Amino acid sequence: MDQATAQELLKLIHSIADPCEDIIAKAGDLAGDPSQPPEIQQASADLAATVEQLFQIAHYIMNATPRL
C-alpha cells in the first residue's frame, strides 16, 4: 500500500471514530445486560471486539506508515 493510499485509509478510519465509539459502548451495554438473550449478549460482545480490533489495525497502519 503506498503512502497516499494509507493516508486516505487512515482519514476514513478517523472519520468513523466517533460513531464507532458509540457502537462499542452500546454493544458493550447489550453484552452486559442480563435481560438480553445469551445470543444477543455474545453477538454484541463480538461486535464491540471487532470494532475495537478495527482501530487496533488502523493504529498499526498509522505506526507503520512513513511520515512526510
N, C-alpha and C positions, 0 to 999 in steps of 0.2 A: 504494500500500500504506500503510495507516495505521500509526501508531507501534506500537500494540499488536500488530498482525499482524507487523510487522518484528521486534519484540522476541521474539515467540513463535518466529518462524523462526530467529532467532539462538540462542535457547535450544536448539532442536532440533539445530542445527549443532554447538553446543558439546557436546551430549550424545553426539555420534558422533565427536568429535575423536580420542579415544584409539584406538578401533578403526580409524579411517581412517589414523592414523599407522602402525599395523601393516600395513594394506593397502598403503600407499605403500612401506613398507620391503620387504615380501615380494615385491611386484610388481617393485620395483627389483632385488631379488636374482635373480628369474627372468629379468628383461630382460637382466641382465648375465651370465647363466650360459650359456657356450658349449655346454654339453651339451644345452641345450634346442633344439627345432626353431626355426628363424627366425620362424615364425608365432607361436609362444608367446612368444618374446622380444619381438616387436613388439606383440602384444596386451597383454603385461604392462607394457611401457613406456607404451602408450596409456592403460591403466588407471591407472597411477600419475600420469600427467599430468592425466587427467580428474579424479581425486580432489583433486589439488593445485589444479586450477582451481576446484573447488567452494569451497575455502577462500579463494581469491583473491576470488571473487564475494561470499562472505559478509563478507569484510573490507571490500569496497566498500560493501555494505549497512550494515554497522556504522558506517562513517565517514559515510555519507550520512543516517543516522537521527538526528534531533534528540534531544538528551539532555534529560531532565526534571530 
